[in-house]
Amino acid sequence: MRLMLISSPPQTTDGTAYYLDHFRQVLEAVRQRYGFLLDPAEHAHISRIETLRPPAQMLYARLVNRKGPCFRRDRLSYPEIPALDTAVADLVAQDLLVPCESSLSAAFSPRLYGCFTLAELRASLAGHRRPGPARKADLLVWLQTWEGGAEWLAGLLSRNPVLRLPERDPWPFLRFLFFGELRDNLSDFVTRELGHFVTEIVEPHKLRAQFETRQAALDAYRMARLYEEFRALRDAQPIMETWHWWHAQAIDRSALAAGVTTFDRLVDRLGRRLERDGAIAEALSVYATSPAPPARERRARLLLKEGQRDEAIGLLQTMAADGADGEEAYVARQLLARLAKTSRRSEARQYQQNSPRIMLEEAGLTVETATLGHYRQAGWNGVHSENWLWNAIFGLLLWDIIYDPDVGAFHSPLQFAPADLHAPEFYERRKARIEGRLALLDDPAGSFAVMAKHHDEKRGIANPFVSWHGDLLALIRIVIDRLPATGLSAVLRRFAQDTKGRSRGFPDLFLWTDTDYRFVEVKSENDQLSAAQYQWLRFLDASGIAVSLDRVQRA
């Protein structure tokens, strides 16, 4: 979550803005938790900031959280900062702020010109020669090659001083260490304190360093920066230029000490864009660098499309052997069966074709709403539950285990969820406690009491699994009272083993009467089961939970 600093920050008792306290918290936390991996320049940077007078610290905190790195001096205006000129001078004296010069590097030039409007640039050129191109983008290109550019720029900067952050300012890396990602900033403190976004509180002494080595921190930071750069490039230039940029980075996934998830996400996004633009060979080369889903599936499908059947089959066999209960393995089995001509239909499609069909007359309603109305007329109570009900049961039953700080997965006081939430290690690190809590499902009253306690104590706190419905507890009580405990524990265990991939795909409807219940997946004539939906239908059924699929046909 990235939010802008509020325009008129509240003040502390000593007259400084609250964001300065937050800024100091970040510096102190980074030194305490990551001092062992900081280099001498980063330690010195923190020390220089700490020796500044409060107004200079406030100005630096403001500037590093703005879109920079260049700033017009005449446009710096912060009412809460006294003696702004003195604060600027203090930062310049400590090399924390640098006056821009005509010899500015090419990397900073576009940012420098961005401080001026097109009208200002054209007006400043009037005394030198005929103004350049009418469009600002074209004008900036022209300025880079104009032989009189250095003299003109020196004059412009003498009349309109521009300041910039140093090219190798350590602050972005220090901030990354604190927040764990690039997009967070100091305003998140204010957002939390104002109650706009409430997170679980973790005591400061329970927070742990996210990285054990400097190399791990640098690898994670580099991948985060590269992904940010990729997002900017993919929409600003032809995709082949972006592919050449990525190829030139020469990242070896196996050598990364951290940042592998970001690498895989970049590979997926770049590969899909290359596919869309018909650059199949390049997409194949990108997908081949990642073994994480869905890269291998995309690669296998492209190999088949390109007629490279043997290589595709070998890859699919590897995917199928890697796991019997994952979407990737399921897709691999279906493609292999189709290639072997043992089945023209996937397991999911066969399952759907063999499911009962119901005729509905309601027009203008979604197929799920119409089906729910059909069952209500037949005497059932019901809700459109899909994923949120199962997610809420998982989140409320295991809340204290998910947010257990002793696992070491909390690194910042502003974290929304543990850092390993979507990692394979999530379940293994908490296995004993999760299994102990799942065993409590044998006692419906006891397990419901745990969920009710968490519901009442944590209501309103952000949790990736819990949506705060008004009738949430009543629905959970019905589920707990009617479903078999062994089935419930099996579902929640499977969920815990892959919280990212298995938090979706649950049936659309939850129906019940005084003595009965069932879950129903609803499909229209033109809708097909996804792999995730099919796997949950089969798993729920195998776990003894009443579930079915209805094929709805409009009358």
CORZI-V966816 format. One line per field, one symbol per residue. ss: DSSP state (H for helix, E for strand, - for the rest). psi: psi as a letter, one per 30 degrees, with the letter a starting at -180 (. if undefined). A space follows every 50 residues. Layout:
ss: ???
psi: ???
This chain:
ss: ----------E-----EHHHHHHHHHHHHHHHHH-----HHHHHHHHHHH H--HHHHHHHHHHH-----EEEHHH--------HHHHHHHHHH----EE- -----HHHHHHHH----HHHHHHHH----------HHHHHHHHHH---HH HHHHHHHHH--EEE------HHHHHHHHH-------HHHHHHH------- ---HHH-------HHHHHHHHHHHHHHHHHHHHH----HHHHHHHHHHH- --HHH----HHHHHHHHHHHHHHHHH---HHHHHHHH-------HHHHHH HHHHH---HHHHHHHHHHHHH-----HHHHHHHHHHHHH-------HHHH HHH---EEEE------HHHHHHHHHHH---EEEE-HHHHHHHHHHHH-HH HH--HHH-----------------HHHHH-HHHHHHHHHHHH-HHHHHHH HHHHHHHH-------------HHHHHHHHHHH--HHHHHHHHHHHH---- --------EEEE----EEEEEEEE------HHHHHHHHHHHH----EEEE EEEE-
psi: kklkkkeiklllfgfllefeeeeeeeeeeeeefgeffkleeeeeeeeeef flleeeeeeeeeefgljbgkkkefgjjjffjlieeeeeeeeefggfkkkk lfgkleefeeeefffkleeeeeeffefeakkalekeeeeeeeeffkfgee eeeeeefeeikkllkkehkfeeeeeeeefgleflaffeeeeeffgfjklk kkkeffklkfkfleeeeeeeeeeeeeeeeeeeeffflkfeeeeeeeeffh kjeffkflgeeeeeeeeeeeeeeeeeggieeeeeeeeffkgkkgeeeeee eeeeeggieeeeeeeeeeeeffkfgleeeeeeeeeeeeefgfkfkleeee eeffllkkkkfklflleeeeeeeeeefggkllljecfeeeeeeeeeegef eegjfffggkfkfgkflkfgeglffeeefgeeeeeeeeffffjeeeeeee eeeeeefgkfkkkffkkikegeeeeeeeeefekkeeeeeeeeeeeffife fgglgllekkklafflllkkkkklfgkkkleeeeeeeeeeefggkjklkk jkkk.
